[in-house]
Amino acid sequence: MKRYLAARPAVSWALYDWANAAFSTTVLAGFFPAFFRQYWSLGTDPTEATFRLGLANGTAGLAMAVLAPILGAIADRGGHRVRFLVAWSLLGIAATAGLYCVGQGQWAIAAVLFTLGTLGYNGGMVFADALLLDVAQPAEYDRVSAMGYAFGYLGGGLLFAFNVLMVVQPAWFGLASAAQAVHLSFLIVAAWWLVFMLPVALFVPERAGSGTTTSWGAVSAGLKELRNTLRHVLSYRAMLSFLIAYWLYIDGVNTIIKMAIDYGLALGLDSKSLLAALLLTQFVAFPAALLFGRLGERYGARRSVLAGLCVYGAVTLWAYYLHSVAEFFAMAIVVGLVQGGVQSLSRSFFGRLVPAGKSAEFFGFYNMVGKFGTVVGPLLVGFTALWTGSSRGSILSLSVLFIAGGVLLYRVKDPAPASTGSPQSAGSTP
């Protein structure tokens, strides 16, 4: 019993990933892009629908990128992390539930609710990340963090599978149509998110905020730290080059996740098959990420990430000539094989570039750059589709992000092995 009570905060914290992963799988990557095109933008030119979706994704990403440093400052210095996590989550939950009420053709209302839901999702994650230090000892960080990711993959995948089944076979659930099933799935996601958020709200204690305890004081101190960190980053050329490269290619990765369903629909592929392919990607990505970790150990993180970016570049070219559902399934498997690996090895490579004693400072900046990596890609896809009148051209435009990011990453030399402990060797290499 004592052992369970000691582990309860960590398990409760990990359940938040189980809770909000429902939004990222069912809404963010799955149903919203398809429903936005086929139901809320019914009768709209396909390229116009792509532009609207890209604008909604880009707006949400830009807003979160601007807010991230401020929220991080409050999380680090102001305390009340659980309270802020609950508040941002309730915003996301309310917006997601609101999608249940949006009628056919009301694309603008759907886009606003989607943007608010995305803000709530990302805002909650800022405070959830900060709470890791409250639920685990330093020696347990890796294990507890991995438990959160595992809960997220499992919970999000299971609920998404149930929702896909409900859409494919609505009669089994007493529903009149697939559209009614999609509407209901938004309500189920909101309820799932709310229920499994409760453990973190009830059972996770938090340490007192460092420094000032007022929100305005926390924001001011956090922004001052951000300026100092930026000056430090500019003094490490290898780190600066990597962060620019990461910002470019991770934007391409995130855009493929968010826009893949929309692209398949623009080509006239069956929506149910596209959802099944996305579900397949979800379950392929987790074990593939573990395999990529071994490749990183053997060949180096930088080389392995570059290999993954080559695959992504090839995928954008492949997608340009895509014609069948079978090809989309094959492409989904290929993306799943590299998606988690590129993300995880980018983080570990950056860790080797960080000077000794500055991990918290620089990883906070790294996460902020990652938040900005949800802006350019969706807008690039949307504006390219609108400008060229071609959905195929819009997906091919993402190759620019992978090529530019890959070239910059190639120019960053591998840092000295971690065992050397030399921060200069990591940070000053051109």
C-alpha positions as CSV (number, residue, x, y, z in Angstrom):
1,M,0.0,0.0,0.0
2,K,2.8,2.4,0.9
3,R,4.5,1.6,-2.4
4,Y,1.4,2.4,-4.3
5,L,0.9,5.7,-2.5
6,A,4.5,6.7,-3.2
7,A,4.0,6.0,-6.9
8,R,0.5,7.6,-7.1
9,P,1.7,11.1,-8.0
10,A,3.8,9.8,-10.9
11,V,1.0,7.5,-12.2
12,S,-1.5,10.4,-11.9
13,W,0.9,12.7,-13.8
14,A,1.4,10.1,-16.5
15,L,-2.4,9.7,-16.9
16,Y,-2.5,13.3,-18.2
17,D,-0.7,12.1,-21.3
18,W,-3.4,9.3,-21.5
19,A,-6.0,12.1,-21.2
20,N,-4.9,14.7,-23.7
21,A,-3.5,12.3,-26.3
22,A,-7.2,11.7,-27.2
23,F,-7.2,15.3,-28.6
24,S,-3.9,14.9,-30.6
25,T,-5.0,11.6,-32.2
26,T,-8.7,11.8,-32.7
27,V,-9.1,15.6,-33.3
28,L,-5.7,17.2,-34.3
29,A,-4.5,14.5,-36.7
30,G,-7.6,12.4,-37.3
31,F,-11.1,13.6,-37.6
32,F,-10.9,17.3,-37.7
33,P,-8.9,17.6,-41.0
34,A,-11.3,15.2,-42.7
35,F,-14.5,16.7,-41.3
36,F,-13.3,20.2,-41.9
37,R,-13.0,19.5,-45.6
38,Q,-16.0,17.2,-46.1
39,Y,-18.6,18.7,-43.8
40,W,-17.7,22.2,-42.5
41,S,-16.2,23.3,-45.9
42,L,-18.7,21.4,-48.0
43,G,-18.9,22.8,-51.6
44,T,-15.6,24.7,-51.2
45,D,-12.8,24.4,-53.7
46,P,-10.3,21.8,-52.4
47,T,-7.4,24.2,-52.5
48,E,-9.4,26.8,-50.6
49,A,-10.3,24.2,-47.9
50,T,-6.6,23.3,-47.6
51,F,-5.7,27.0,-47.2
52,R,-8.3,27.4,-44.4
53,L,-7.0,24.3,-42.6
54,G,-3.4,25.5,-42.9
55,L,-4.3,28.9,-41.7
56,A,-6.1,27.4,-38.6
57,N,-3.1,25.2,-37.8
58,G,-0.6,28.1,-38.4
59,T,-2.5,30.5,-36.3
60,A,-2.7,28.1,-33.3
61,G,1.0,27.3,-33.7
62,L,2.0,31.0,-33.8
63,A,-0.2,31.9,-30.8
64,M,1.3,29.1,-28.8
65,A,4.9,29.9,-29.8
66,V,4.3,33.5,-28.5
67,L,2.7,32.3,-25.3
68,A,5.1,29.5,-24.6
69,P,7.9,31.5,-22.9
70,I,5.4,33.4,-20.8
71,L,3.7,30.2,-19.7
72,G,7.1,28.6,-19.1
73,A,8.1,31.5,-16.9
74,I,4.9,31.1,-14.8
75,A,5.5,27.4,-14.6
76,D,9.1,27.8,-13.4
77,R,8.7,30.7,-11.0
78,G,5.1,31.4,-10.2
79,G,3.9,28.0,-8.8
80,H,0.3,26.9,-9.1
81,R,1.2,24.6,-12.0
82,V,-1.6,22.2,-11.4
83,R,-4.1,25.1,-11.3
84,F,-2.8,26.5,-14.6
85,L,-2.8,22.9,-16.2
86,V,-6.4,22.5,-15.2
87,A,-7.4,25.9,-16.6
88,W,-5.7,25.4,-20.0
89,S,-7.1,21.9,-20.2
90,L,-10.6,23.1,-19.5
91,L,-10.2,25.6,-22.4
92,G,-9.3,22.7,-24.7
93,I,-12.0,20.5,-23.3
94,A,-14.7,23.1,-23.8
95,A,-13.6,23.9,-27.3
96,T,-13.5,20.2,-28.3
97,A,-16.9,19.7,-26.8
98,G,-18.1,22.8,-28.7
99,L,-17.2,21.1,-32.0
100,Y,-20.1,18.7,-31.3
101,C,-22.5,21.6,-31.9
102,V,-21.0,23.1,-35.1
103,G,-23.3,22.6,-38.1
104,Q,-22.6,21.8,-41.7
105,G,-20.9,24.6,-43.6
106,Q,-19.9,26.5,-40.4
107,W,-16.2,26.3,-41.2
108,A,-15.2,29.6,-39.5
109,I,-16.7,28.5,-36.1
110,A,-15.1,25.1,-36.4
111,A,-11.7,26.8,-37.2
112,V,-12.0,29.1,-34.1
113,L,-12.9,26.2,-31.8
114,F,-10.1,24.1,-33.2
115,T,-7.6,26.9,-32.6
116,L,-8.8,27.3,-29.0
117,G,-8.7,23.5,-28.5
118,T,-5.1,23.4,-29.8
119,L,-4.1,26.2,-27.5
120,G,-5.6,24.4,-24.5
121,Y,-3.9,21.2,-25.5
122,N,-0.4,22.8,-25.8
123,G,-0.9,25.2,-22.9
124,G,-1.7,22.2,-20.6
125,M,1.4,20.4,-21.8
126,V,3.7,23.3,-20.8
127,F,2.6,22.9,-17.2
128,A,2.5,19.1,-17.3
129,D,6.1,19.1,-18.5
130,A,7.0,21.3,-15.5
131,L,5.3,19.0,-13.1
132,L,7.7,16.1,-13.9
133,L,10.1,17.6,-11.3
134,D,7.4,17.4,-8.7
135,V,6.4,13.7,-9.2
136,A,9.8,12.1,-9.6
137,Q,13.3,12.2,-8.3
138,P,16.2,13.0,-10.7
139,A,17.1,9.4,-11.1
140,E,13.5,8.6,-12.0
141,Y,13.0,11.3,-14.7
142,D,13.7,9.1,-17.7
143,R,11.5,6.2,-16.5
144,V,8.6,8.4,-15.4
145,S,8.8,10.5,-18.6
146,A,8.8,7.4,-20.7
147,M,5.8,6.1,-18.7
148,G,3.9,9.3,-19.7
149,Y,4.8,8.8,-23.4
150,A,3.7,5.2,-23.2
151,F,0.4,6.1,-21.6
152,G,-0.2,8.7,-24.3
153,Y,0.5,6.3,-27.2
154,L,-1.7,3.7,-25.6
155,G,-4.6,5.8,-24.5
156,G,-4.7,8.0,-27.6
157,G,-4.4,4.9,-29.9
158,L,-7.1,3.0,-28.1
159,L,-9.7,5.8,-28.1
160,F,-8.9,6.6,-31.7
161,A,-9.4,3.0,-32.7
162,F,-12.8,3.0,-30.9
163,N,-13.8,6.3,-32.6
164,V,-12.7,5.0,-36.0
165,L,-14.8,1.9,-35.5
166,M,-17.7,4.1,-34.6
167,V,-17.3,6.1,-37.8
168,V,-16.9,3.1,-40.0
169,Q,-19.8,1.2,-38.5
170,P,-22.2,3.8,-37.0
171,A,-25.1,1.4,-37.0
172,W,-23.4,-0.8,-34.5
173,F,-23.7,2.1,-32.0
174,G,-27.2,3.2,-32.9
175,L,-26.0,6.1,-34.9
176,A,-27.6,7.2,-38.2
177,S,-24.5,8.2,-40.1
178,A,-20.7,8.6,-40.0
179,A,-21.2,12.4,-39.6
180,Q,-23.2,11.8,-36.4
181,A,-20.4,9.5,-35.2
182,V,-17.7,12.1,-35.8
183,H,-19.8,14.7,-33.9
184,L,-20.1,12.3,-31.0
185,S,-16.4,11.5,-31.1
186,F,-15.6,15.1,-30.3
187,L,-17.8,14.9,-27.2
188,I,-16.2,11.6,-26.2
189,V,-12.7,13.1,-26.5
190,A,-13.8,16.0,-24.3
191,A,-15.2,13.6,-21.7
192,W,-12.1,11.4,-21.8
193,W,-9.8,14.4,-21.4
194,L,-11.8,15.7,-18.4
195,V,-12.1,12.4,-16.6
196,F,-8.4,11.3,-16.9
197,M,-7.2,14.8,-16.0
198,L,-8.8,14.5,-12.6
199,P,-5.9,12.3,-11.1
200,V,-3.3,15.0,-11.8
201,A,-5.6,17.6,-10.3
202,L,-6.2,15.6,-7.2
203,F,-3.1,13.6,-6.4
204,V,-0.1,15.6,-7.7
205,P,1.6,17.8,-5.2
206,E,3.8,20.6,-6.4
207,R,6.9,22.4,-5.1
208,A,6.8,26.1,-4.4
209,G,7.6,28.4,-7.2
210,S,11.2,29.7,-7.3
211,G,11.8,33.4,-7.0
212,T,8.7,35.6,-7.2
213,T,5.3,34.1,-6.6
214,T,3.2,36.7,-8.5
215,S,2.2,36.0,-12.1
216,W,3.5,39.4,-13.4
217,G,6.7,39.0,-11.5
218,A,7.1,35.5,-12.9
219,V,6.5,36.7,-16.5
220,S,9.0,39.5,-16.1
221,A,11.7,37.3,-14.6
222,G,11.0,34.6,-17.2
223,L,11.4,37.0,-20.1
224,K,14.6,38.3,-18.7
225,E,15.9,34.7,-18.5
226,L,14.8,34.2,-22.1
227,R,16.9,37.2,-23.2
228,N,19.9,35.9,-21.4
229,T,19.4,32.4,-22.8
230,L,19.2,33.9,-26.3
231,R,22.5,35.7,-25.8
232,H,24.1,32.4,-24.7
233,V,22.7,30.5,-27.7
234,L,24.1,33.1,-30.1
235,S,27.6,32.5,-28.6
236,Y,27.5,28.7,-29.4
237,R,27.6,28.5,-33.2
238,A,27.0,24.8,-33.4
239,M,23.9,25.0,-31.2
240,L,22.5,28.0,-33.1
241,S,22.9,26.2,-36.4
242,F,21.3,23.1,-35.0
243,L,18.3,25.0,-33.6
244,I,17.7,26.7,-36.9
245,A,17.9,23.3,-38.7
246,Y,15.6,21.8,-36.1
247,W,13.0,24.6,-36.4
248,L,12.9,24.0,-40.2
249,Y,12.7,20.2,-40.4
250,I,10.5,19.6,-37.3
251,D,8.0,22.1,-38.8
252,G,7.9,19.8,-41.9
253,V,7.4,16.7,-39.6
254,N,4.6,18.4,-37.6
255,T,2.8,19.6,-40.8
256,I,2.7,16.1,-42.3
257,I,1.1,14.8,-39.1
258,K,-1.5,17.6,-39.2
259,M,-2.2,17.8,-42.9
260,A,-1.8,14.2,-44.2
261,I,-5.6,13.4,-43.9
262,D,-6.5,16.6,-45.7
263,Y,-4.1,15.9,-48.5
264,G,-5.5,12.4,-49.0
265,L,-9.0,13.8,-49.2
266,A,-7.9,16.4,-51.7
267,L,-6.8,13.6,-53.9
268,G,-10.2,11.9,-53.6
269,L,-9.1,9.0,-51.4
270,D,-11.6,7.4,-49.1
271,S,-11.8,9.0,-45.7
272,K,-12.3,5.8,-43.7
273,S,-9.2,4.3,-45.3
274,L,-7.2,7.4,-44.5
275,L,-8.2,7.2,-40.8
276,A,-7.1,3.6,-40.7
277,A,-3.8,4.5,-42.2
278,L,-3.3,7.2,-39.6
279,L,-4.1,4.7,-36.8
280,L,-1.5,2.4,-38.3
281,T,1.1,5.2,-38.1
282,Q,0.3,5.7,-34.4
283,F,1.2,2.1,-33.6
284,V,4.2,1.8,-35.9
285,A,5.8,4.9,-34.5
286,F,6.4,3.7,-31.0
287,P,8.5,0.6,-31.6
288,A,10.2,2.3,-34.5
289,A,11.4,5.1,-32.2
290,L,13.0,2.5,-30.0
291,L,14.7,1.0,-33.1
292,F,15.9,4.4,-34.1
293,G,17.5,4.8,-30.7
294,R,19.7,1.8,-31.4
295,L,20.6,3.2,-34.8
296,G,21.6,6.4,-33.1
297,E,23.9,4.5,-30.7
298,R,25.5,2.7,-33.6
299,Y,25.8,5.4,-36.2
300,G,25.3,8.6,-34.3
301,A,22.3,10.7,-33.7
302,R,23.1,13.3,-36.4
303,R,23.5,10.7,-39.2
304,S,20.4,8.9,-38.1
305,V,18.3,12.1,-38.1
306,L,19.7,13.0,-41.6
307,A,18.7,9.5,-42.8
308,G,15.2,10.2,-41.4
309,L,15.0,13.6,-43.2
310,C,16.0,11.9,-46.5
311,V,13.1,9.6,-46.0
312,Y,10.8,12.5,-45.3
313,G,12.0,14.3,-48.5
314,A,11.3,11.1,-50.5
315,V,7.9,10.9,-48.9
316,T,6.9,14.4,-50.1
317,L,8.0,13.5,-53.6
318,W,6.2,10.2,-53.4
319,A,3.1,12.0,-52.1
320,Y,3.2,14.3,-55.2
321,Y,2.6,11.2,-57.4
322,L,0.3,9.4,-55.0
323,H,-2.8,7.8,-56.6
324,S,-4.2,5.0,-54.5
325,V,-5.2,4.1,-50.9
326,A,-2.7,1.2,-50.9
327,E,0.1,3.7,-51.6
328,F,-1.2,5.9,-48.8
329,F,-1.1,2.9,-46.4
330,A,2.5,2.2,-47.5
331,M,3.5,5.8,-47.0
332,A,1.9,5.8,-43.5
333,I,4.1,2.9,-42.5
334,V,7.2,4.6,-43.9
335,V,6.4,7.8,-42.0
336,G,5.7,5.9,-38.8
337,L,9.1,4.2,-39.1
338,V,11.0,7.6,-39.0
339,Q,8.6,10.0,-37.2
340,G,9.4,9.1,-33.5
341,G,13.1,8.5,-34.3
342,V,13.6,12.0,-35.8
343,Q,12.0,13.6,-32.8
344,S,13.7,11.5,-30.1
345,L,17.2,11.6,-31.6
346,S,17.0,15.4,-32.3
347,R,16.5,15.8,-28.5
348,S,19.4,13.6,-27.6
349,F,21.7,15.2,-30.2
350,F,20.8,18.7,-28.8
351,G,21.6,17.3,-25.3
352,R,25.1,16.7,-26.4
353,L,25.5,20.3,-27.5
354,V,24.4,21.7,-24.2
355,P,27.2,23.1,-22.1
356,A,27.6,21.5,-18.6
357,G,25.3,23.0,-16.0
358,K,22.9,24.7,-18.4
359,S,20.6,21.8,-19.3
360,A,17.4,23.4,-17.9
361,E,18.1,26.8,-19.4
362,F,18.8,25.5,-22.9
363,F,16.2,22.8,-23.0
364,G,13.6,25.4,-22.2
365,F,14.7,27.3,-25.3
366,Y,14.8,24.1,-27.4
367,N,11.1,23.4,-26.4
368,M,10.2,26.9,-27.4
369,V,11.8,26.5,-30.8
370,G,9.7,23.3,-31.1
371,K,6.6,25.3,-30.5
372,F,7.5,27.6,-33.3
373,G,7.9,24.4,-35.5
374,T,4.1,24.4,-36.0
375,V,3.7,27.6,-37.9
376,V,5.6,27.8,-41.3
377,G,4.6,24.4,-42.6
378,P,0.8,24.6,-42.4
379,L,0.9,28.2,-43.8
380,L,3.3,27.1,-46.6
381,V,1.0,24.2,-47.6
382,G,-2.1,26.5,-47.4
383,F,-0.7,29.4,-49.4
384,T,1.0,27.1,-52.0
385,A,-2.4,25.3,-52.6
386,L,-4.1,28.6,-52.9
387,W,-1.4,30.1,-55.2
388,T,-0.9,27.1,-57.5
389,G,-4.4,25.7,-57.4
390,S,-2.8,22.3,-56.8
391,S,-2.9,20.1,-53.6
392,R,0.0,18.1,-55.0
393,G,2.1,21.1,-55.3
394,S,1.3,22.1,-51.7
395,I,2.6,18.9,-50.2
396,L,5.7,19.0,-52.4
397,S,6.5,22.5,-51.0
398,L,7.4,20.8,-47.6
399,S,10.5,19.3,-49.2
400,V,12.0,22.8,-48.9
401,L,11.8,22.5,-45.1
402,F,13.5,19.1,-45.1
403,I,16.2,20.0,-47.5
404,A,17.1,23.3,-45.8
405,G,17.0,21.7,-42.4
406,G,19.0,18.8,-43.5
407,V,21.7,20.9,-45.1
408,L,22.1,23.0,-41.9
409,L,22.2,19.9,-39.8
410,Y,24.8,18.3,-42.0
411,R,27.1,21.3,-41.3
412,V,26.8,20.8,-37.5
413,K,29.7,18.6,-36.4
414,D,29.0,15.8,-33.9
415,P,29.9,17.0,-30.5
416,A,32.6,15.3,-28.4
417,P,31.4,12.2,-26.6
418,A,29.5,13.0,-23.4
419,S,32.2,11.3,-21.3
420,T,34.7,14.0,-22.1
421,G,32.5,16.5,-20.3
422,S,33.9,19.4,-22.4
423,P,31.3,22.0,-22.9
424,Q,33.5,24.0,-25.3
425,S,33.8,21.1,-27.7
426,A,30.1,20.9,-27.8
427,G,29.2,24.5,-28.2
428,S,31.9,26.2,-30.1
429,T,32.3,24.0,-33.2
430,P,31.3,25.9,-36.3
